[in-house]
Amino acid sequence: MKKVVLGWVGFIFICNTLSAQAVEFYPSNWFVKMNHKTVQVLIRATQEDFSQATLNINYPGVRLQKVHHFSNGHYLAADLFIEETAKAGEVEFVINTK
């Protein structure tokens, strides 16, 4: 049996206009070496409008594939691809609502 070591990948975020706002991410963590290489992250803020927001991620082995905007501007979804070479660590999300 092949032993798989799972690493925890957590989130931190930097938001140009959201520094004082509470932003939540779901799921709040995921693992490297998963069988499914894609993860969809739901981002929620109760006091900010994400309807025109842009999102950037710069982390080795994690690639942003697509950003989904919703009619309820408090939500944003990000499709991520986790490459085989990804190491456990903190992924920084940069959200710009300008």
Salt bridges, closest charged atoms under 4 A:
GLU24 OE1 - ARG44 NH1 2.71
ASP79 OD2 - HIS68 NE2 2.71
GLU83 OE2 - ARG63 NH1 3.03
GLU84 OE2 - LYS33 NZ 3.99
GLU84 OE1 - LYS37 NZ 3.09
